[in-house]
């Protein structure tokens, strides 16, 4: 038997992976407890096993805590409250439309309902928005970057960073840590770059807030809905009887 086959035989079954993936959820409220550097290093070691195009492994992580992270929270918040424009390291359209907008609104309603934030409560709605710019008050933020030399094939690098980021959040969940992929944290990129010491040759794409979940924070119980597989999957070339596979309706 090959080494690959032996490794597969030792790997837990699909139900174990399903449990990990479907139990994971975005955590938006954290305990203040520090996360040991060694634990984060272990999580990143696992994440770096993620696949990448041509094995380029284009990712670089900046793991931020303490005073530098507080400075990022402060700088992000001050600029956004002052009405400064969004300044990302990458070009991105900020608005969703159609069904994607509907799904965005759906999870926003779930979150606001869980927190008891009424539609007319502008103060609490603003505070909720600012949590993202404060890195959700997590004790750690991981800034995820790639080499600017890859700008000419940026969509491929972005795809690879998505893979490693998902590996990161799954590994963190398996270690009892919560995360939320935090695009807001990168919307004042120059603030993050300054206080995280991001190298000129690295381009910031997103941040991941990380820490131990606060079980008393209501929004942490929210599980966003997933559309049925039949909505987003097309089987081609299979006999008709093989396409009618029972669906598992998942939330996460």
DASULPE-V275658 format. One record per pair of residues at least 24 apart in sequence whose ideal C-beta (glycine too) atoms are under 8 Angstrom apart, sorted by the first residue. I is the first residue (numbers start at 1). J is the second residue. D is the distance in whole Angstrom. If there is no record, write none. Layout:
# DASULPE-V275658
<<I	J	D> <I	J	D>>
This chain:
# DASULPE-V275658
<<18	248	8> <20	170	6> <20	173	7> <20	174	6> <21	170	7> <21	252	7> <22	250	5> <22	251	7> <22	252	5> <23	173	7> <23	252	8> <24	169	7> <24	170	6> <24	173	4> <24	252	6> <25	220	7> <25	222	7> <25	223	5> <25	224	7> <25	252	6> <26	178	8> <26	179	7> <26	180	4> <26	181	7> <26	222	8> <26	224	8> <27	136	8> <27	178	3> <27	179	6> <27	180	6> <27	209	8> <27	211	8> <27	213	5> <27	220	5> <28	111	8> <28	131	7> <28	136	5> <28	180	6> <28	217	7> <28	219	5> <28	220	7> <29	136	7> <29	137	8> <29	213	7> <29	214	4> <29	216	8> <29	217	3> <29	218	8> <29	219	6> <29	220	5> <30	136	7> <30	137	6> <30	138	5> <30	139	6> <30	178	7> <30	209	7> <30	211	4> <30	212	6> <30	213	7> <30	214	6> <30	217	8> <31	139	8> <31	211	7> <31	212	5> <31	213	7> <31	214	5> <32	139	6> <33	139	7> <33	211	7> <33	212	5> <34	65	7> <34	139	6> <35	65	8> <35	139	6> <35	140	5> <35	177	7> <35	210	6> <35	211	6> <35	212	7> <37	63	8> <39	175	6> <39	177	7> <40	140	7> <40	142	8> <40	210	7> <42	171	8> <42	175	7> <43	168	6> <43	171	4> <43	172	5> <43	175	6> <43	177	7> <44	168	7> <44	171	8> <46	167	7> <46	171	4> <47	164	5> <47	165	8> <47	167	4> <47	168	4> <47	171	5> <48	164	7> <48	167	8> <49	167	7> <50	160	8> <50	163	4> <50	164	4> <50	166	7> <50	167	4> <51	160	8> <51	163	6> <52	160	4> <52	163	7> <52	164	7> <53	156	5> <53	157	8> <53	159	7> <53	160	6> <56	150	8> <56	157	8> <56	160	7> <57	160	8> <58	146	4> <58	147	6> <58	150	6> <58	157	5> <58	160	5> <58	161	7> <59	144	6> <59	145	7> <59	146	6> <59	160	7> <59	161	6> <59	164	5> <60	144	8> <60	145	5> <60	146	7> <60	147	7> <60	199	8> <60	202	5> <61	142	5> <61	143	7> <61	144	6> <61	145	8> <62	142	7> <62	143	4> <62	145	7> <62	196	4> <62	197	7> <62	198	6> <63	140	6> <63	142	5> <64	140	7> <64	141	5> <64	142	7> <64	143	6> <64	195	7> <64	196	5> <65	139	6> <65	140	5> <65	141	8> <68	195	5> <68	196	6> <68	197	8> <69	135	7> <69	139	8> <69	140	7> <69	141	6> <69	195	8> <71	195	4> <72	135	7> <72	141	7> <72	185	8> <72	191	6> <72	192	6> <72	195	5> <72	196	7> <73	133	7> <73	134	4> <73	135	6> <73	137	8> <75	188	7> <75	191	4> <75	194	8> <75	195	7> <76	133	4> <76	134	7> <76	135	8> <76	184	8> <76	185	7> <76	187	7> <76	188	5> <76	191	5> <76	192	8> <77	130	6> <77	133	5> <77	134	6> <79	188	5> <79	191	7> <80	130	7> <80	133	5> <80	187	8> <80	188	7> <81	130	7> <84	188	7> <86	187	5> <86	188	7> <87	187	7> <87	188	6> <87	189	6> <87	190	6> <88	186	6> <88	187	6> <88	189	5> <88	204	8> <89	145	8> <89	186	7> <89	189	4> <89	193	8> <89	203	5> <89	204	4> <89	205	7> <90	154	7> <90	158	8> <90	203	7> <90	204	8> <90	205	6> <103	227	8> <106	224	8> <106	225	7> <107	222	7> <107	224	5> <107	225	8> <110	222	5> <110	224	7> <111	219	5> <111	222	6> <114	218	4> <114	219	5> <114	221	6> <114	222	5> <115	218	5> <115	219	6> <116	218	8> <129	184	8> <132	182	6> <132	183	8> <132	184	3> <132	185	7> <133	184	5> <133	185	7> <133	187	7> <133	188	7> <135	182	6> <135	185	5> <135	207	7> <135	209	5> <136	180	6> <136	182	7> <136	209	4> <138	180	8> <138	209	4> <138	210	6> <138	211	4> <139	210	8> <139	211	5> <140	209	7> <140	210	4> <140	211	6> <141	182	7> <141	185	6> <141	207	5> <141	208	7> <141	209	6> <141	210	7> <142	168	7> <142	207	7> <142	208	4> <142	210	6> <143	185	8> <143	186	7> <143	192	6> <143	196	5> <143	198	7> <143	204	6> <143	206	8> <143	207	5> <144	204	8> <144	205	6> <144	206	5> <144	207	7> <144	208	7> <145	198	6> <145	202	4> <145	203	6> <145	204	5> <145	205	6> <146	202	7> <146	203	6> <146	205	6> <147	201	6> <147	202	6> <147	203	8> <148	200	8> <148	201	5> <148	202	7> <148	203	5> <149	201	7> <151	203	7> <158	205	7> <161	205	5> <161	206	8> <165	206	7> <165	208	6> <168	208	6> <169	208	7> <172	210	6> <176	212	7> <177	210	6> <177	211	7> <177	212	6> <177	213	8> <178	210	7> <178	211	6> <178	212	7> <178	213	4> <178	220	7> <179	208	5> <179	209	6> <179	210	5> <180	208	7> <180	209	5> <181	206	6> <181	207	8> <181	208	6> <182	206	7> <182	207	5> <182	208	6> <182	209	5> <183	207	8> <185	209	7> <223	251	4> <223	252	6> <224	251	7> <224	252	6> <225	251	5> <226	250	5> <226	251	6> <226	252	6>>
